[in-house]
Amino acid sequence: MRATVTTTYDYRIHYKDSGAIWKLSTHFLEHIPFHSPDLVFFCIGTDRSTGDSFGPLTGSRLTEFQAFPFPVFGTLESPLHALNLEQRNSDVINENPNAYIVAIDACLGKDSAIGQLIVQDGSMQPGLAVGKILPAVGHVSIKGIVNIGGFMEFAVLQSTRLHLPFEMSRTIARALQLAYNRSKL
């Protein structure tokens, strides 16, 4: 779960919108340095909560693409969550001070925004919506609104239907793969 620290752009699209994958890939091409050998993806969340599985689902999908050459942290098999995020962030930055991190996480929002994918410049603050204090992470933030926020966030995340984060992760992973392929042209 996240809250935004700073933004200079805020691109939003519903995962079911016509052409969503192409539109997202175009936006990713403009804001993610696919040419950089220092590009890293942090897919934040846990497989123990259906609503918070958006990040690990996305990470798992990205690692299944054989032609996606970037390090991906956070999958269903090895989630990147509140207990290991700070250490992993420190490790990556210590190993590569030039690392450009794309952070991917689920978030809660208004009922009318459920299903929206949000791409913002700047870091995100994972866990804030559920009262966790975690370090800000990322240079670009990709968020998926998986359910409504404002009341009993833990219960809301636990009761989110898996279908929504599953489909949203498919859209993001395909858009990132397409953007990477387009960057090579």
TAGI-V909717 format. One record per backbone hydrogen bond with DSSP energy under -0.5 kcal/mol. NH is the residue of the N-H (numbers start at 1). CO is the residue of the C=O. Records with the same first field share a line. If there is no record, write none. Layout:
# TAGI-V909717
NH: CO  CO
This chain:
# TAGI-V909717
5: 123
6: 123
11: 119
13: 117
15: 115
17: 14
20: 17
23: 19
24: 20
25: 21
26: 22
27: 23
28: 24
29: 25
30: 26
31: 27  28
32: 28
34: 32
36: 33
39: 36
40: 100
41: 71
42: 102
43: 41  73
44: 42  104
45: 80
46: 52
49: 46
51: 157
53: 50
54: 51
55: 44
57: 53
58: 54
59: 55
60: 56
61: 57
62: 58
63: 59
64: 60  61
65: 61  62
66: 64
68: 65
69: 67
71: 39
73: 41
74: 78
75: 78
76: 56
80: 43
81: 79
84: 81
85: 81
88: 84
89: 85
90: 86
91: 87
92: 88
93: 89
94: 90
95: 91
96: 92
99: 96
100: 38
101: 99
102: 40
103: 101  140
104: 42
105: 142
107: 144
109: 147
113: 110
114: 110  111
115: 145
116: 113
117: 13
118: 143
119: 11
120: 141
121: 9
122: 139
124: 137
125: 3
126: 124  135
127: 1
128: 1  125
130: 127
131: 128
132: 127
134: 132
137: 124
139: 101
140: 101
141: 120
142: 103
143: 118
144: 105
145: 116
146: 107  144
147: 107
149: 109
156: 152
157: 153
158: 154
159: 155
160: 157
164: 161
165: 161
166: 162
167: 163
168: 164
169: 165
170: 166
171: 167
172: 168
173: 169
174: 170
175: 171
176: 172
177: 173
178: 174
179: 175
180: 176
181: 177
182: 178
183: 179
184: 180  181
185: 182
